[in-house]
Amino acid sequence: MVTAAVIGFLHTAEVHRETFTRLLDDMAPGTESVHVVDPSLLADAQARGGVDAETEARLGDHMGALATTSSVVVCTCSTISGAAESLAGELGVPVIRVDRPMAERAIELGARIGVVAALESTLGPTTELLRECAVAQNGNVELVEIVCADAWSHFESGDMDAYLDAVATAADAITVPVDVIVLAQASMAGAAARVKTPTPILSSPRLAVEAAVRVANALASE
């Protein structure tokens, strides 16, 4: 049984290891973290139109391994994080899907929300989550969705500047009035500083780590 605050992270891209480690070091210096990276989980979810039984089994294996050494586990991929979150009951540890804290904050900011994604496979889970959070807060939500499909090739090739510029351009292309814009994928976080619109911009990594630290510290103090 894990008694100290240890946060496990499941990633589908190696770049996220550094991002989430840095955020954790900033917010809770000294907190231990464990990371697993498996790009095939996202690739298979894209190719198969979602998380099928085979992908879910591999996802469960990774999450189970993290649960043995961690007091809370964070899935940092929006496309598969809903499936990861659903495993919490059988894992016996809290599971945080990377985009839930962001979605909850977005609903607090207003009912008209712009959603920017670079993958169609991410858009569905993100919009479903936003609607779920709106219902939980006894409200309605109106979504304006933008998929900047051309951006993902830049991410895959490792050209983060071009990727973040494309994401920022997509966010700025939302011309209808919205209360807040959410960047659906953790990899998009750096685009927030490049967006020109005065509309509030939310990304998921920092909010998810904040939530994970709160949960892990609460468990460690019990």
Secondary structure, DSSP 8 states (H G I E B T S, - for coil): ---S-EEEEEESSTHHHHHHHHHHHHHSTT-EEEEEE-HHHHHHHHHHTS--HHHHHHHHHHHHHHHTT-SEEEE--HHHHHHHHTTHHHHTS-EEETTHHHHHHHHHH-SEEEEEES-HHHHHHHHHHHHHHHHHTT---EEEEEE-HHHHHHHHHT-HHHHHHHHHHHHHT--S--SEEEE-SGGGGGGGGG---SS-EE-SHHHHHHHHHHHHHHHHT-
